[in-house]
Amino acid sequence: MASSSSSSPSSSFSSTPPSYSYSSSAIHMDRDHLISILLLLPLESIISFSMTCRRFRSVASSDSLWKEICRRDWGVGVVDALVASLSSQDRREYSWKRLYYRVSQAGLLSCRRLLTKDGISPRPRASHSLNFVSDCLVLFGGGCEGGRHLDDTWVAQIGNGFDRVLSWKLVDSGTPSGRFGHTCTVLGKVLVLFGGINDNGVRQNDTWVGQVTEEGSSVAKISWRLLDLEPVVPPARGAHAACCIENRQLVIHGGIGLYGLRLNDTWLLDLSENQSARWHQVMNIRPSPPARSGHSINWIGDKQIVLFGGRGSGFEVLNDLWILDIGGDVPKWKELKYDSPNLPDRPLPRVGHSATMMVGGNILIYGGEDSQRHRKDDFWMLNLGSLSRFQTTGLKKYLRRMWKKLEVEGHCPNLRSFHGACTDISGFHLFIFGGMVDGIVHPAEPFGLRFDGELHLVELVF
């Protein structure tokens, strides 16, 4: 029967299942049309597609397709920044498919301490902000020895192929008042600063927008502008967490409010229209994360945010993982619970860690401290692909693949907490500055403490 259907056009037309006609249509599509369709599919479906015939395998393995997959999954800016950093010979030799898989399977980091020209650099501090915007590292505020706050702004220009020696510049920016425990978030080409605590313990709830301006090849200044967002604004706080959604919305969560009360509220500020920017509260629908401070939140695509760790109202230190979905009619929190003793290790409870989005769409957790103030120097990667598939399927195999502890080579940063961390636009390079580190133990003190003033560069090895 099979041979007669294949030899007779009329028989083939009448007896072949509909899927065969779809396959025949796909075979005769032009290459660009096929690629545009494949880019709508998840990676597993693209791999399955490549196994159907020789032509599909050729299309699904093409460098042009995999470059577009990298642009889709990592972001256009990441790929463009990577291409700009390569020599013309490297670009010809690059295989985007090989790079994609190497990045997704990366398990090693290379660390080094960056030197500064003329020994000029920001003073040691913690609970400050460090951001990468307009090809610059921007550092603001923080706390230092004696519990004093800082109100200085420092800038270091980072270009493609910088020589690992930085030149810090103290800029006169008309800064916000001194503070620590604030958040400063990159939205497009501007910085949005919110809240913080001064050395009198006063909590803030002001919102500032910072813009880097340049003159030729040097940074001229950063101009800060206070936004008038009354009458509805979040309660004053510090040690909260913040992230942006699609470079136009700022989200803040939790922190320490008045009288040391820890908070569990969520607020959203839409800055896509500056003239009508207003805060509004995202109502908590139970279940929701317990109140906390010193935690992290990151945008993971669509309208979803992932929350990790922090210190709770009873001063307990946490390592729970929650997803907030604000895309539907009603916001919804969901905890990703580890209810099986056979699951592999995951990060220990911590507060004052950093959580930074790296290339490949994964979040790199670094440092922090536990309830006994034992600081950490470990690196953990949260795989968002496995997280997404676990949410969709509920299969425990994806839960097991969610966390990976990374190995480190080179000059690893010391144990630290409440440091600043950010990546460049490519997502391959992580910068770490300052924080609280172990120091000399003085009489009658259970542990030593000092503030760090070193800048470290951490790179993915693949």
Disulfide bonds with the S-S distance in Angstrom:
none
